[in-house]
Amino acid sequence: MSVQQEAGSGIDSGAALEVWIDQGLCTGDGICVQYAPEVFELDIDGLAYVKGAEDELLQAQGATTPVPLPLLNDVVDSAKECPGDCIHVRRVSDRVEVYGPDAE
């Protein structure tokens, strides 16, 4: 039985992932919003936040939202391109960061 993995990442593409933004590092460039507007949004303060299931901004520090599988590549690209290195994507099961500044 083979496990489907994202090319080159060693990450099980079926694993539940969540994303959060460290607003203390956010530069407000909006690159994340360009890649994945369904997941990220800039607020009136000029910083990016993740959005919840009802499309509301989750402004609590460390707030997470699930990464929808169809948007995984867009969210990963956001984390890779973010000039503030403030986007963190981790597995829900063990909270290990798989993309972002603290990924191994």
VENBEL-V869706 format. One record per backbone hydrogen bond with DSSP energy under -0.5 kcal/mol. NH is the residue of the N-H (numbers start at 1). CO is the residue of the C=O. Records with the same first field share a line. If there is no record, write none. Layout:
BEGIN
NH = CO, CO
END
This chain:
BEGIN
4 = 2
6 = 11
9 = 6
10 = 6
13 = 4, 11
14 = 4
15 = 12
18 = 90
19 = 65
20 = 88
22 = 86
23 = 21
25 = 22
26 = 22
34 = 30
35 = 31
36 = 32
39 = 36
40 = 36
41 = 49
43 = 47
46 = 43
49 = 41
50 = 58
51 = 39
52 = 56
55 = 52
58 = 50
59 = 57
62 = 21
63 = 60
65 = 19
67 = 17
68 = 66
71 = 68
72 = 69
75 = 71
76 = 72
77 = 73
78 = 74
79 = 75
80 = 76
81 = 77
82 = 78
85 = 82
88 = 20, 86
89 = 99
90 = 18
91 = 96
92 = 16
95 = 91
98 = 89
99 = 89
103 = 100
104 = 97
END
